[in-house]
């Protein structure tokens, strides 16, 4: 049975390898029949920009990003963050924090990396 799943990434990708690892795990969930949404909070939206010079495990990140584009995996970022130039080809929605909270509560499963 298909589940609605969110992967919430709230760690700084310039401080730890966990955000890139979380994306790899999310991609594995997308390969199944799960409806997967990725929520990027804090500095995690850096993962979808060209500003990756300081991202830990950037070589792994660059390997997996095209798959997210091809699969049209939905990403959600918090509105009100400093404006960032996201790479083309990603399905990115900006939502207020309370809407993100409501979204997470409505899903079947949530994996949180914070």
Secondary structure, DSSP 8 states (H G I E B T S, - for coil): ---EEEEEE-S-TTT-SHHHHHHHHHHHHHHTT-EEEEEE-TTGGGGGBS--TT-TTHHHHHHHHHHHHHHT-EEEEETTS----B-TT-EEEEE-HHHHHHHHHHSSEEEEE-
